[in-house]
């Protein structure tokens, strides 16, 4: 399978953001009732579970970016 532009698509542009993104993922999973696997393997999850988690995280990231662009930093 071909990989785009030099490898894994999961490399962070700002590696220092990793902890904040992990926290966001944990909060989103809690709100949606999805348990994050301890070993990081999502193969036993349905597409609906992982898709809803990814969609929710994307929605939150867009909200954060909009707030930052508008000058509002609080949630």
Phi and psi restraints in degrees (range 20) as a CNS / XPLOR table:
assign (resid 1 and name C) (resid 2 and name N)
       (resid 2 and name CA) (resid 2 and name C) 1.0 -77.9 20.0 2
assign (resid 2 and name N) (resid 2 and name CA)
       (resid 2 and name C) (resid 3 and name N) 1.0 138.0 20.0 2
assign (resid 2 and name C) (resid 3 and name N)
       (resid 3 and name CA) (resid 3 and name C) 1.0 -104.2 20.0 2
assign (resid 3 and name N) (resid 3 and name CA)
       (resid 3 and name C) (resid 4 and name N) 1.0 137.0 20.0 2
assign (resid 3 and name C) (resid 4 and name N)
       (resid 4 and name CA) (resid 4 and name C) 1.0 -80.6 20.0 2
assign (resid 4 and name N) (resid 4 and name CA)
       (resid 4 and name C) (resid 5 and name N) 1.0 141.7 20.0 2
assign (resid 4 and name C) (resid 5 and name N)
       (resid 5 and name CA) (resid 5 and name C) 1.0 41.3 20.0 2
assign (resid 5 and name N) (resid 5 and name CA)
       (resid 5 and name C) (resid 6 and name N) 1.0 59.3 20.0 2
assign (resid 5 and name C) (resid 6 and name N)
       (resid 6 and name CA) (resid 6 and name C) 1.0 82.8 20.0 2
assign (resid 6 and name N) (resid 6 and name CA)
       (resid 6 and name C) (resid 7 and name N) 1.0 35.1 20.0 2
assign (resid 6 and name C) (resid 7 and name N)
       (resid 7 and name CA) (resid 7 and name C) 1.0 122.5 20.0 2
assign (resid 7 and name N) (resid 7 and name CA)
       (resid 7 and name C) (resid 8 and name N) 1.0 -146.9 20.0 2
assign (resid 7 and name C) (resid 8 and name N)
       (resid 8 and name CA) (resid 8 and name C) 1.0 -61.2 20.0 2
assign (resid 8 and name N) (resid 8 and name CA)
       (resid 8 and name C) (resid 9 and name N) 1.0 140.0 20.0 2
assign (resid 8 and name C) (resid 9 and name N)
       (resid 9 and name CA) (resid 9 and name C) 1.0 -83.5 20.0 2
assign (resid 9 and name N) (resid 9 and name CA)
       (resid 9 and name C) (resid 10 and name N) 1.0 -4.1 20.0 2
assign (resid 9 and name C) (resid 10 and name N)
       (resid 10 and name CA) (resid 10 and name C) 1.0 -97.2 20.0 2
assign (resid 10 and name N) (resid 10 and name CA)
       (resid 10 and name C) (resid 11 and name N) 1.0 10.6 20.0 2
assign (resid 10 and name C) (resid 11 and name N)
       (resid 11 and name CA) (resid 11 and name C) 1.0 -73.7 20.0 2
assign (resid 11 and name N) (resid 11 and name CA)
       (resid 11 and name C) (resid 12 and name N) 1.0 132.8 20.0 2
assign (resid 11 and name C) (resid 12 and name N)
       (resid 12 and name CA) (resid 12 and name C) 1.0 -81.3 20.0 2
assign (resid 12 and name N) (resid 12 and name CA)
       (resid 12 and name C) (resid 13 and name N) 1.0 139.8 20.0 2
assign (resid 12 and name C) (resid 13 and name N)
       (resid 13 and name CA) (resid 13 and name C) 1.0 -71.1 20.0 2
assign (resid 13 and name N) (resid 13 and name CA)
       (resid 13 and name C) (resid 14 and name N) 1.0 -36.7 20.0 2
assign (resid 13 and name C) (resid 14 and name N)
       (resid 14 and name CA) (resid 14 and name C) 1.0 -118.1 20.0 2
assign (resid 14 and name N) (resid 14 and name CA)
       (resid 14 and name C) (resid 15 and name N) 1.0 91.6 20.0 2
assign (resid 14 and name C) (resid 15 and name N)
       (resid 15 and name CA) (resid 15 and name C) 1.0 -57.2 20.0 2
assign (resid 15 and name N) (resid 15 and name CA)
       (resid 15 and name C) (resid 16 and name N) 1.0 -26.1 20.0 2
assign (resid 15 and name C) (resid 16 and name N)
       (resid 16 and name CA) (resid 16 and name C) 1.0 -67.1 20.0 2
assign (resid 16 and name N) (resid 16 and name CA)
       (resid 16 and name C) (resid 17 and name N) 1.0 -14.0 20.0 2
assign (resid 16 and name C) (resid 17 and name N)
       (resid 17 and name CA) (resid 17 and name C) 1.0 -82.9 20.0 2
assign (resid 17 and name N) (resid 17 and name CA)
       (resid 17 and name C) (resid 18 and name N) 1.0 -3.4 20.0 2
assign (resid 17 and name C) (resid 18 and name N)
       (resid 18 and name CA) (resid 18 and name C) 1.0 -56.1 20.0 2
assign (resid 18 and name N) (resid 18 and name CA)
       (resid 18 and name C) (resid 19 and name N) 1.0 -47.4 20.0 2
assign (resid 18 and name C) (resid 19 and name N)
       (resid 19 and name CA) (resid 19 and name C) 1.0 -62.0 20.0 2
assign (resid 19 and name N) (resid 19 and name CA)
       (resid 19 and name C) (resid 20 and name N) 1.0 -42.1 20.0 2
assign (resid 19 and name C) (resid 20 and name N)
       (resid 20 and name CA) (resid 20 and name C) 1.0 -66.0 20.0 2
assign (resid 20 and name N) (resid 20 and name CA)
       (resid 20 and name C) (resid 21 and name N) 1.0 -39.3 20.0 2
assign (resid 20 and name C) (resid 21 and name N)
       (resid 21 and name CA) (resid 21 and name C) 1.0 -67.9 20.0 2
assign (resid 21 and name N) (resid 21 and name CA)
       (resid 21 and name C) (resid 22 and name N) 1.0 -37.9 20.0 2
assign (resid 21 and name C) (resid 22 and name N)
       (resid 22 and name CA) (resid 22 and name C) 1.0 -64.5 20.0 2
assign (resid 22 and name N) (resid 22 and name CA)
       (resid 22 and name C) (resid 23 and name N) 1.0 -40.5 20.0 2
assign (resid 22 and name C) (resid 23 and name N)
       (resid 23 and name CA) (resid 23 and name C) 1.0 -63.9 20.0 2
assign (resid 23 and name N) (resid 23 and name CA)
       (resid 23 and name C) (resid 24 and name N) 1.0 -42.2 20.0 2
assign (resid 23 and name C) (resid 24 and name N)
       (resid 24 and name CA) (resid 24 and name C) 1.0 -61.7 20.0 2
assign (resid 24 and name N) (resid 24 and name CA)
       (resid 24 and name C) (resid 25 and name N) 1.0 -42.3 20.0 2
assign (resid 24 and name C) (resid 25 and name N)
       (resid 25 and name CA) (resid 25 and name C) 1.0 -62.8 20.0 2
assign (resid 25 and name N) (resid 25 and name CA)
       (resid 25 and name C) (resid 26 and name N) 1.0 -42.6 20.0 2
assign (resid 25 and name C) (resid 26 and name N)
       (resid 26 and name CA) (resid 26 and name C) 1.0 -63.6 20.0 2
assign (resid 26 and name N) (resid 26 and name CA)
       (resid 26 and name C) (resid 27 and name N) 1.0 -45.8 20.0 2
assign (resid 26 and name C) (resid 27 and name N)
       (resid 27 and name CA) (resid 27 and name C) 1.0 -62.8 20.0 2
assign (resid 27 and name N) (resid 27 and name CA)
       (resid 27 and name C) (resid 28 and name N) 1.0 -42.9 20.0 2
assign (resid 27 and name C) (resid 28 and name N)
       (resid 28 and name CA) (resid 28 and name C) 1.0 -63.0 20.0 2
assign (resid 28 and name N) (resid 28 and name CA)
       (resid 28 and name C) (resid 29 and name N) 1.0 -43.5 20.0 2
assign (resid 28 and name C) (resid 29 and name N)
       (resid 29 and name CA) (resid 29 and name C) 1.0 -62.0 20.0 2
assign (resid 29 and name N) (resid 29 and name CA)
       (resid 29 and name C) (resid 30 and name N) 1.0 -41.3 20.0 2
assign (resid 29 and name C) (resid 30 and name N)
       (resid 30 and name CA) (resid 30 and name C) 1.0 -61.5 20.0 2
assign (resid 30 and name N) (resid 30 and name CA)
       (resid 30 and name C) (resid 31 and name N) 1.0 -46.3 20.0 2
assign (resid 30 and name C) (resid 31 and name N)
       (resid 31 and name CA) (resid 31 and name C) 1.0 -64.5 20.0 2
assign (resid 31 and name N) (resid 31 and name CA)
       (resid 31 and name C) (resid 32 and name N) 1.0 -33.1 20.0 2
assign (resid 31 and name C) (resid 32 and name N)
       (resid 32 and name CA) (resid 32 and name C) 1.0 -91.2 20.0 2
assign (resid 32 and name N) (resid 32 and name CA)
       (resid 32 and name C) (resid 33 and name N) 1.0 -7.0 20.0 2
assign (resid 32 and name C) (resid 33 and name N)
       (resid 33 and name CA) (resid 33 and name C) 1.0 76.3 20.0 2
assign (resid 33 and name N) (resid 33 and name CA)
       (resid 33 and name C) (resid 34 and name N) 1.0 25.3 20.0 2
assign (resid 33 and name C) (resid 34 and name N)
       (resid 34 and name CA) (resid 34 and name C) 1.0 -102.3 20.0 2
assign (resid 34 and name N) (resid 34 and name CA)
       (resid 34 and name C) (resid 35 and name N) 1.0 128.1 20.0 2
assign (resid 34 and name C) (resid 35 and name N)
       (resid 35 and name CA) (resid 35 and name C) 1.0 -85.7 20.0 2
assign (resid 35 and name N) (resid 35 and name CA)
       (resid 35 and name C) (resid 36 and name N) 1.0 126.8 20.0 2
assign (resid 35 and name C) (resid 36 and name N)
       (resid 36 and name CA) (resid 36 and name C) 1.0 -80.3 20.0 2
assign (resid 36 and name N) (resid 36 and name CA)
       (resid 36 and name C) (resid 37 and name N) 1.0 126.7 20.0 2
assign (resid 36 and name C) (resid 37 and name N)
       (resid 37 and name CA) (resid 37 and name C) 1.0 -67.0 20.0 2
assign (resid 37 and name N) (resid 37 and name CA)
       (resid 37 and name C) (resid 38 and name N) 1.0 138.3 20.0 2
assign (resid 37 and name C) (resid 38 and name N)
       (resid 38 and name CA) (resid 38 and name C) 1.0 -61.4 20.0 2
assign (resid 38 and name N) (resid 38 and name CA)
       (resid 38 and name C) (resid 39 and name N) 1.0 -35.2 20.0 2
assign (resid 38 and name C) (resid 39 and name N)
       (resid 39 and name CA) (resid 39 and name C) 1.0 -88.9 20.0 2
assign (resid 39 and name N) (resid 39 and name CA)
       (resid 39 and name C) (resid 40 and name N) 1.0 -1.9 20.0 2
assign (resid 39 and name C) (resid 40 and name N)
       (resid 40 and name CA) (resid 40 and name C) 1.0 80.1 20.0 2
assign (resid 40 and name N) (resid 40 and name CA)
       (resid 40 and name C) (resid 41 and name N) 1.0 3.7 20.0 2
assign (resid 40 and name C) (resid 41 and name N)
       (resid 41 and name CA) (resid 41 and name C) 1.0 -91.4 20.0 2
assign (resid 41 and name N) (resid 41 and name CA)
       (resid 41 and name C) (resid 42 and name N) 1.0 117.6 20.0 2
assign (resid 41 and name C) (resid 42 and name N)
       (resid 42 and name CA) (resid 42 and name C) 1.0 -100.1 20.0 2
assign (resid 42 and name N) (resid 42 and name CA)
       (resid 42 and name C) (resid 43 and name N) 1.0 11.4 20.0 2
assign (resid 42 and name C) (resid 43 and name N)
       (resid 43 and name CA) (resid 43 and name C) 1.0 -64.0 20.0 2
assign (resid 43 and name N) (resid 43 and name CA)
       (resid 43 and name C) (resid 44 and name N) 1.0 -20.7 20.0 2
assign (resid 43 and name C) (resid 44 and name N)
       (resid 44 and name CA) (resid 44 and name C) 1.0 -93.5 20.0 2
assign (resid 44 and name N) (resid 44 and name CA)
       (resid 44 and name C) (resid 45 and name N) 1.0 6.8 20.0 2
assign (resid 44 and name C) (resid 45 and name N)
       (resid 45 and name CA) (resid 45 and name C) 1.0 -101.2 20.0 2
assign (resid 45 and name N) (resid 45 and name CA)
       (resid 45 and name C) (resid 46 and name N) 1.0 154.3 20.0 2
assign (resid 45 and name C) (resid 46 and name N)
       (resid 46 and name CA) (resid 46 and name C) 1.0 -80.5 20.0 2
assign (resid 46 and name N) (resid 46 and name CA)
       (resid 46 and name C) (resid 47 and name N) 1.0 160.4 20.0 2
assign (resid 46 and name C) (resid 47 and name N)
       (resid 47 and name CA) (resid 47 and name C) 1.0 -61.8 20.0 2
assign (resid 47 and name N) (resid 47 and name CA)
       (resid 47 and name C) (resid 48 and name N) 1.0 -33.5 20.0 2
assign (resid 47 and name C) (resid 48 and name N)
       (resid 48 and name CA) (resid 48 and name C) 1.0 -63.2 20.0 2
assign (resid 48 and name N) (resid 48 and name CA)
       (resid 48 and name C) (resid 49 and name N) 1.0 -44.0 20.0 2
assign (resid 48 and name C) (resid 49 and name N)
       (resid 49 and name CA) (resid 49 and name C) 1.0 -64.7 20.0 2
assign (resid 49 and name N) (resid 49 and name CA)
       (resid 49 and name C) (resid 50 and name N) 1.0 -50.3 20.0 2
assign (resid 49 and name C) (resid 50 and name N)
       (resid 50 and name CA) (resid 50 and name C) 1.0 -70.7 20.0 2
assign (resid 50 and name N) (resid 50 and name CA)
       (resid 50 and name C) (resid 51 and name N) 1.0 -35.5 20.0 2
assign (resid 50 and name C) (resid 51 and name N)
       (resid 51 and name CA) (resid 51 and name C) 1.0 -67.3 20.0 2
assign (resid 51 and name N) (resid 51 and name CA)
       (resid 51 and name C) (resid 52 and name N) 1.0 -40.3 20.0 2
assign (resid 51 and name C) (resid 52 and name N)
       (resid 52 and name CA) (resid 52 and name C) 1.0 -67.2 20.0 2
assign (resid 52 and name N) (resid 52 and name CA)
       (resid 52 and name C) (resid 53 and name N) 1.0 -36.4 20.0 2
assign (resid 52 and name C) (resid 53 and name N)
       (resid 53 and name CA) (resid 53 and name C) 1.0 -65.4 20.0 2
assign (resid 53 and name N) (resid 53 and name CA)
       (resid 53 and name C) (resid 54 and name N) 1.0 -47.9 20.0 2
assign (resid 53 and name C) (resid 54 and name N)
       (resid 54 and name CA) (resid 54 and name C) 1.0 -63.3 20.0 2
assign (resid 54 and name N) (resid 54 and name CA)
       (resid 54 and name C) (resid 55 and name N) 1.0 -40.9 20.0 2
assign (resid 54 and name C) (resid 55 and name N)
       (resid 55 and name CA) (resid 55 and name C) 1.0 -65.1 20.0 2
assign (resid 55 and name N) (resid 55 and name CA)
       (resid 55 and name C) (resid 56 and name N) 1.0 -40.5 20.0 2
assign (resid 55 and name C) (resid 56 and name N)
       (resid 56 and name CA) (resid 56 and name C) 1.0 -66.1 20.0 2
assign (resid 56 and name N) (resid 56 and name CA)
       (resid 56 and name C) (resid 57 and name N) 1.0 -42.7 20.0 2
assign (resid 56 and name C) (resid 57 and name N)
       (resid 57 and name CA) (resid 57 and name C) 1.0 -62.1 20.0 2
assign (resid 57 and name N) (resid 57 and name CA)
       (resid 57 and name C) (resid 58 and name N) 1.0 -43.7 20.0 2
assign (resid 57 and name C) (resid 58 and name N)
       (resid 58 and name CA) (resid 58 and name C) 1.0 -61.8 20.0 2
assign (resid 58 and name N) (resid 58 and name CA)
       (resid 58 and name C) (resid 59 and name N) 1.0 -43.2 20.0 2
assign (resid 58 and name C) (resid 59 and name N)
       (resid 59 and name CA) (resid 59 and name C) 1.0 -59.2 20.0 2
assign (resid 59 and name N) (resid 59 and name CA)
       (resid 59 and name C) (resid 60 and name N) 1.0 -45.2 20.0 2
assign (resid 59 and name C) (resid 60 and name N)
       (resid 60 and name CA) (resid 60 and name C) 1.0 -65.0 20.0 2
assign (resid 60 and name N) (resid 60 and name CA)
       (resid 60 and name C) (resid 61 and name N) 1.0 -40.4 20.0 2
assign (resid 60 and name C) (resid 61 and name N)
       (resid 61 and name CA) (resid 61 and name C) 1.0 -64.4 20.0 2
assign (resid 61 and name N) (resid 61 and name CA)
       (resid 61 and name C) (resid 62 and name N) 1.0 -38.5 20.0 2
assign (resid 61 and name C) (resid 62 and name N)
       (resid 62 and name CA) (resid 62 and name C) 1.0 -65.9 20.0 2
assign (resid 62 and name N) (resid 62 and name CA)
       (resid 62 and name C) (resid 63 and name N) 1.0 -42.3 20.0 2
assign (resid 62 and name C) (resid 63 and name N)
       (resid 63 and name CA) (resid 63 and name C) 1.0 -60.2 20.0 2
assign (resid 63 and name N) (resid 63 and name CA)
       (resid 63 and name C) (resid 64 and name N) 1.0 -44.7 20.0 2
assign (resid 63 and name C) (resid 64 and name N)
       (resid 64 and name CA) (resid 64 and name C) 1.0 -62.4 20.0 2
assign (resid 64 and name N) (resid 64 and name CA)
       (resid 64 and name C) (resid 65 and name N) 1.0 -41.8 20.0 2
assign (resid 64 and name C) (resid 65 and name N)
       (resid 65 and name CA) (resid 65 and name C) 1.0 -66.0 20.0 2
assign (resid 65 and name N) (resid 65 and name CA)
       (resid 65 and name C) (resid 66 and name N) 1.0 -41.7 20.0 2
assign (resid 65 and name C) (resid 66 and name N)
       (resid 66 and name CA) (resid 66 and name C) 1.0 -62.6 20.0 2
assign (resid 66 and name N) (resid 66 and name CA)
       (resid 66 and name C) (resid 67 and name N) 1.0 -41.7 20.0 2
assign (resid 66 and name C) (resid 67 and name N)
       (resid 67 and name CA) (resid 67 and name C) 1.0 -64.9 20.0 2
assign (resid 67 and name N) (resid 67 and name CA)
       (resid 67 and name C) (resid 68 and name N) 1.0 -41.3 20.0 2
assign (resid 67 and name C) (resid 68 and name N)
       (resid 68 and name CA) (resid 68 and name C) 1.0 -65.7 20.0 2
assign (resid 68 and name N) (resid 68 and name CA)
       (resid 68 and name C) (resid 69 and name N) 1.0 -41.3 20.0 2
assign (resid 68 and name C) (resid 69 and name N)
       (resid 69 and name CA) (resid 69 and name C) 1.0 -67.3 20.0 2
assign (resid 69 and name N) (resid 69 and name CA)
       (resid 69 and name C) (resid 70 and name N) 1.0 -32.0 20.0 2
assign (resid 69 and name C) (resid 70 and name N)
       (resid 70 and name CA) (resid 70 and name C) 1.0 -84.7 20.0 2
assign (resid 70 and name N) (resid 70 and name CA)
       (resid 70 and name C) (resid 71 and name N) 1.0 -5.8 20.0 2
assign (resid 70 and name C) (resid 71 and name N)
       (resid 71 and name CA) (resid 71 and name C) 1.0 93.8 20.0 2
assign (resid 71 and name N) (resid 71 and name CA)
       (resid 71 and name C) (resid 72 and name N) 1.0 -2.6 20.0 2
assign (resid 71 and name C) (resid 72 and name N)
       (resid 72 and name CA) (resid 72 and name C) 1.0 -92.9 20.0 2
assign (resid 72 and name N) (resid 72 and name CA)
       (resid 72 and name C) (resid 73 and name N) 1.0 122.3 20.0 2
assign (resid 72 and name C) (resid 73 and name N)
       (resid 73 and name CA) (resid 73 and name C) 1.0 -103.9 20.0 2
assign (resid 73 and name N) (resid 73 and name CA)
       (resid 73 and name C) (resid 74 and name N) 1.0 -10.5 20.0 2
assign (resid 73 and name C) (resid 74 and name N)
       (resid 74 and name CA) (resid 74 and name C) 1.0 -87.2 20.0 2
assign (resid 74 and name N) (resid 74 and name CA)
       (resid 74 and name C) (resid 75 and name N) 1.0 155.9 20.0 2
